Amino acid sequence: MNGNSVVCHRGDTLLAALLASGLRSFRRSIVSNEPRAPCCNTGVCFDCMVTVNGTSYIRACMIDAEPGMAVETGDKTDG
């Protein structure tokens, strides 16, 4: 995640792995620049969007964490 390794369990979603690693902010509001965190864990809020292996706009709550994933968040100041 953002160049750091994250340890997770088989079956964890990417969101669960990132939250367990201490990440709290995934992006910043385009209106206020305040940090945004995921709130639904069901793919509805779109606040857990990340870039995975170069593909943007991936909802971290909708995919399983896999070894070797390169994950970038939109807010590299937290986590």
CNS distance restraints for C-alpha pairs under 8 A (distance, minus, plus):
assign (resid   1 and name CA) (resid   5 and name CA) 6.20 0.50 0.50
assign (resid   1 and name CA) (resid   6 and name CA) 6.72 0.50 0.50
assign (resid   1 and name CA) (resid  18 and name CA) 7.69 0.50 0.50
assign (resid   1 and name CA) (resid  70 and name CA) 6.43 0.50 0.50
assign (resid   1 and name CA) (resid  71 and name CA) 4.67 0.50 0.50
assign (resid   1 and name CA) (resid  72 and name CA) 5.70 0.50 0.50
assign (resid   1 and name CA) (resid  73 and name CA) 7.45 0.50 0.50
assign (resid   2 and name CA) (resid  70 and name CA) 7.74 0.50 0.50
assign (resid   2 and name CA) (resid  71 and name CA) 6.10 0.50 0.50
assign (resid   2 and name CA) (resid  72 and name CA) 4.80 0.50 0.50
assign (resid   2 and name CA) (resid  73 and name CA) 6.66 0.50 0.50
assign (resid   2 and name CA) (resid  76 and name CA) 6.70 0.50 0.50
assign (resid   3 and name CA) (resid  70 and name CA) 7.62 0.50 0.50
assign (resid   3 and name CA) (resid  71 and name CA) 7.84 0.50 0.50
assign (resid   3 and name CA) (resid  72 and name CA) 7.82 0.50 0.50
assign (resid   6 and name CA) (resid  17 and name CA) 7.15 0.50 0.50
assign (resid   6 and name CA) (resid  18 and name CA) 7.31 0.50 0.50
assign (resid   6 and name CA) (resid  21 and name CA) 6.26 0.50 0.50
assign (resid   7 and name CA) (resid  17 and name CA) 7.16 0.50 0.50
assign (resid   7 and name CA) (resid  21 and name CA) 7.46 0.50 0.50
assign (resid   8 and name CA) (resid  12 and name CA) 6.69 0.50 0.50
assign (resid   8 and name CA) (resid  17 and name CA) 5.37 0.50 0.50
assign (resid   8 and name CA) (resid  20 and name CA) 7.92 0.50 0.50
assign (resid   8 and name CA) (resid  65 and name CA) 7.62 0.50 0.50
assign (resid   9 and name CA) (resid  17 and name CA) 7.80 0.50 0.50
assign (resid  10 and name CA) (resid  65 and name CA) 7.73 0.50 0.50
assign (resid  11 and name CA) (resid  64 and name CA) 6.35 0.50 0.50
assign (resid  11 and name CA) (resid  65 and name CA) 7.32 0.50 0.50
assign (resid  12 and name CA) (resid  16 and name CA) 5.87 0.50 0.50
assign (resid  12 and name CA) (resid  17 and name CA) 6.22 0.50 0.50
assign (resid  12 and name CA) (resid  64 and name CA) 5.83 0.50 0.50
assign (resid  12 and name CA) (resid  65 and name CA) 5.92 0.50 0.50
assign (resid  13 and name CA) (resid  17 and name CA) 6.37 0.50 0.50
assign (resid  13 and name CA) (resid  60 and name CA) 6.91 0.50 0.50
assign (resid  13 and name CA) (resid  61 and name CA) 5.82 0.50 0.50
assign (resid  13 and name CA) (resid  62 and name CA) 6.88 0.50 0.50
assign (resid  13 and name CA) (resid  63 and name CA) 5.56 0.50 0.50
assign (resid  13 and name CA) (resid  64 and name CA) 4.09 0.50 0.50
assign (resid  13 and name CA) (resid  65 and name CA) 5.24 0.50 0.50
assign (resid  14 and name CA) (resid  18 and name CA) 6.16 0.50 0.50
assign (resid  14 and name CA) (resid  60 and name CA) 4.99 0.50 0.50
assign (resid  14 and name CA) (resid  61 and name CA) 6.13 0.50 0.50
assign (resid  14 and name CA) (resid  62 and name CA) 7.72 0.50 0.50
assign (resid  14 and name CA) (resid  63 and name CA) 5.99 0.50 0.50
assign (resid  14 and name CA) (resid  64 and name CA) 5.31 0.50 0.50
assign (resid  14 and name CA) (resid  65 and name CA) 4.33 0.50 0.50
assign (resid  14 and name CA) (resid  66 and name CA) 7.95 0.50 0.50
assign (resid  15 and name CA) (resid  19 and name CA) 6.08 0.50 0.50
assign (resid  15 and name CA) (resid  41 and name CA) 7.85 0.50 0.50
assign (resid  15 and name CA) (resid  48 and name CA) 7.11 0.50 0.50
assign (resid  15 and name CA) (resid  60 and name CA) 4.66 0.50 0.50
assign (resid  15 and name CA) (resid  61 and name CA) 4.78 0.50 0.50
assign (resid  16 and name CA) (resid  20 and name CA) 5.99 0.50 0.50
assign (resid  16 and name CA) (resid  61 and name CA) 7.35 0.50 0.50
assign (resid  17 and name CA) (resid  21 and name CA) 6.21 0.50 0.50
assign (resid  17 and name CA) (resid  65 and name CA) 6.95 0.50 0.50
assign (resid  18 and name CA) (resid  22 and name CA) 6.72 0.50 0.50
assign (resid  18 and name CA) (resid  23 and name CA) 5.65 0.50 0.50
assign (resid  19 and name CA) (resid  23 and name CA) 5.04 0.50 0.50
assign (resid  19 and name CA) (resid  24 and name CA) 6.42 0.50 0.50
assign (resid  21 and name CA) (resid  79 and name CA) 7.75 0.50 0.50
assign (resid  22 and name CA) (resid  79 and name CA) 6.04 0.50 0.50
assign (resid  23 and name CA) (resid  78 and name CA) 6.21 0.50 0.50
assign (resid  23 and name CA) (resid  79 and name CA) 4.48 0.50 0.50
assign (resid  24 and name CA) (resid  37 and name CA) 5.91 0.50 0.50
assign (resid  24 and name CA) (resid  78 and name CA) 6.57 0.50 0.50
assign (resid  24 and name CA) (resid  79 and name CA) 6.95 0.50 0.50
assign (resid  25 and name CA) (resid  35 and name CA) 5.53 0.50 0.50
assign (resid  25 and name CA) (resid  36 and name CA) 5.28 0.50 0.50
assign (resid  25 and name CA) (resid  37 and name CA) 4.69 0.50 0.50
assign (resid  25 and name CA) (resid  38 and name CA) 7.81 0.50 0.50
assign (resid  25 and name CA) (resid  75 and name CA) 6.41 0.50 0.50
assign (resid  25 and name CA) (resid  78 and name CA) 5.89 0.50 0.50
assign (resid  25 and name CA) (resid  79 and name CA) 7.67 0.50 0.50
assign (resid  26 and name CA) (resid  35 and name CA) 7.37 0.50 0.50
assign (resid  26 and name CA) (resid  36 and name CA) 6.06 0.50 0.50
assign (resid  26 and name CA) (resid  37 and name CA) 5.63 0.50 0.50
assign (resid  26 and name CA) (resid  38 and name CA) 7.34 0.50 0.50
assign (resid  26 and name CA) (resid  47 and name CA) 6.89 0.50 0.50
assign (resid  26 and name CA) (resid  48 and name CA) 5.85 0.50 0.50
assign (resid  26 and name CA) (resid  49 and name CA) 7.03 0.50 0.50
assign (resid  26 and name CA) (resid  50 and name CA) 7.36 0.50 0.50
assign (resid  26 and name CA) (resid  73 and name CA) 5.40 0.50 0.50
assign (resid  26 and name CA) (resid  74 and name CA) 5.70 0.50 0.50
assign (resid  26 and name CA) (resid  75 and name CA) 5.36 0.50 0.50
assign (resid  26 and name CA) (resid  76 and name CA) 7.96 0.50 0.50
assign (resid  26 and name CA) (resid  78 and name CA) 7.95 0.50 0.50
assign (resid  27 and name CA) (resid  35 and name CA) 5.99 0.50 0.50
assign (resid  27 and name CA) (resid  36 and name CA) 5.38 0.50 0.50
assign (resid  27 and name CA) (resid  37 and name CA) 7.20 0.50 0.50
assign (resid  27 and name CA) (resid  47 and name CA) 7.26 0.50 0.50
assign (resid  27 and name CA) (resid  48 and name CA) 7.82 0.50 0.50
assign (resid  27 and name CA) (resid  49 and name CA) 7.79 0.50 0.50
assign (resid  27 and name CA) (resid  73 and name CA) 6.56 0.50 0.50
assign (resid  27 and name CA) (resid  74 and name CA) 4.35 0.50 0.50
assign (resid  27 and name CA) (resid  75 and name CA) 4.41 0.50 0.50
assign (resid  28 and name CA) (resid  32 and name CA) 7.94 0.50 0.50
assign (resid  28 and name CA) (resid  33 and name CA) 5.09 0.50 0.50
assign (resid  28 and name CA) (resid  34 and name CA) 5.34 0.50 0.50
assign (resid  28 and name CA) (resid  35 and name CA) 4.44 0.50 0.50
assign (resid  28 and name CA) (resid  36 and name CA) 5.36 0.50 0.50
assign (resid  28 and name CA) (resid  74 and name CA) 7.05 0.50 0.50
assign (resid  28 and name CA) (resid  75 and name CA) 6.21 0.50 0.50
assign (resid  29 and name CA) (resid  33 and name CA) 4.57 0.50 0.50
assign (resid  29 and name CA) (resid  34 and name CA) 5.33 0.50 0.50
assign (resid  29 and name CA) (resid  35 and name CA) 6.34 0.50 0.50
assign (resid  29 and name CA) (resid  36 and name CA) 6.32 0.50 0.50
assign (resid  35 and name CA) (resid  75 and name CA) 7.53 0.50 0.50
assign (resid  36 and name CA) (resid  47 and name CA) 6.62 0.50 0.50
assign (resid  37 and name CA) (resid  47 and name CA) 5.99 0.50 0.50
assign (resid  37 and name CA) (resid  48 and name CA) 6.81 0.50 0.50
assign (resid  38 and name CA) (resid  45 and name CA) 7.08 0.50 0.50
assign (resid  38 and name CA) (resid  46 and name CA) 7.37 0.50 0.50
assign (resid  38 and name CA) (resid  47 and name CA) 4.66 0.50 0.50
assign (resid  38 and name CA) (resid  48 and name CA) 5.01 0.50 0.50
assign (resid  39 and name CA) (resid  45 and name CA) 6.81 0.50 0.50
assign (resid  39 and name CA) (resid  47 and name CA) 7.21 0.50 0.50
assign (resid  40 and name CA) (resid  44 and name CA) 6.53 0.50 0.50
assign (resid  40 and name CA) (resid  45 and name CA) 6.05 0.50 0.50
assign (resid  41 and name CA) (resid  61 and name CA) 5.50 0.50 0.50
assign (resid  42 and name CA) (resid  61 and name CA) 6.47 0.50 0.50
assign (resid  42 and name CA) (resid  62 and name CA) 7.18 0.50 0.50
assign (resid  43 and name CA) (resid  59 and name CA) 6.46 0.50 0.50
assign (resid  43 and name CA) (resid  61 and name CA) 6.19 0.50 0.50
assign (resid  43 and name CA) (resid  62 and name CA) 6.21 0.50 0.50
assign (resid  46 and name CA) (resid  59 and name CA) 6.40 0.50 0.50
assign (resid  47 and name CA) (resid  59 and name CA) 7.87 0.50 0.50
assign (resid  48 and name CA) (resid  58 and name CA) 7.99 0.50 0.50
assign (resid  48 and name CA) (resid  59 and name CA) 5.49 0.50 0.50
assign (resid  48 and name CA) (resid  60 and name CA) 5.52 0.50 0.50
assign (resid  48 and name CA) (resid  61 and name CA) 6.86 0.50 0.50
assign (resid  49 and name CA) (resid  56 and name CA) 7.85 0.50 0.50
assign (resid  49 and name CA) (resid  57 and name CA) 5.37 0.50 0.50
assign (resid  49 and name CA) (resid  58 and name CA) 5.23 0.50 0.50
assign (resid  49 and name CA) (resid  59 and name CA) 4.58 0.50 0.50
assign (resid  49 and name CA) (resid  60 and name CA) 6.11 0.50 0.50
assign (resid  49 and name CA) (resid  73 and name CA) 7.27 0.50 0.50
assign (resid  49 and name CA) (resid  74 and name CA) 7.77 0.50 0.50
assign (resid  50 and name CA) (resid  56 and name CA) 6.29 0.50 0.50
assign (resid  50 and name CA) (resid  57 and name CA) 5.85 0.50 0.50
assign (resid  50 and name CA) (resid  58 and name CA) 5.28 0.50 0.50
assign (resid  50 and name CA) (resid  59 and name CA) 6.41 0.50 0.50
assign (resid  50 and name CA) (resid  60 and name CA) 6.45 0.50 0.50
assign (resid  50 and name CA) (resid  71 and name CA) 6.67 0.50 0.50
assign (resid  50 and name CA) (resid  72 and name CA) 5.79 0.50 0.50
assign (resid  50 and name CA) (resid  73 and name CA) 4.84 0.50 0.50
assign (resid  50 and name CA) (resid  74 and name CA) 6.67 0.50 0.50
assign (resid  51 and name CA) (resid  55 and name CA) 5.28 0.50 0.50
assign (resid  51 and name CA) (resid  56 and name CA) 4.17 0.50 0.50
assign (resid  51 and name CA) (resid  57 and name CA) 6.11 0.50 0.50
assign (resid  51 and name CA) (resid  58 and name CA) 6.03 0.50 0.50
assign (resid  51 and name CA) (resid  70 and name CA) 7.95 0.50 0.50
assign (resid  51 and name CA) (resid  71 and name CA) 5.61 0.50 0.50
assign (resid  51 and name CA) (resid  72 and name CA) 5.08 0.50 0.50
assign (resid  51 and name CA) (resid  73 and name CA) 6.44 0.50 0.50
assign (resid  52 and name CA) (resid  56 and name CA) 6.54 0.50 0.50
assign (resid  52 and name CA) (resid  58 and name CA) 6.84 0.50 0.50
assign (resid  52 and name CA) (resid  69 and name CA) 6.56 0.50 0.50
assign (resid  52 and name CA) (resid  70 and name CA) 5.58 0.50 0.50
assign (resid  52 and name CA) (resid  71 and name CA) 4.67 0.50 0.50
assign (resid  52 and name CA) (resid  72 and name CA) 6.63 0.50 0.50
assign (resid  53 and name CA) (resid  69 and name CA) 6.20 0.50 0.50
assign (resid  53 and name CA) (resid  70 and name CA) 4.91 0.50 0.50
assign (resid  53 and name CA) (resid  71 and name CA) 6.47 0.50 0.50
assign (resid  54 and name CA) (resid  70 and name CA) 7.68 0.50 0.50
assign (resid  59 and name CA) (resid  63 and name CA) 7.22 0.50 0.50
assign (resid  65 and name CA) (resid  69 and name CA) 7.48 0.50 0.50
assign (resid  72 and name CA) (resid  76 and name CA) 7.87 0.50 0.50
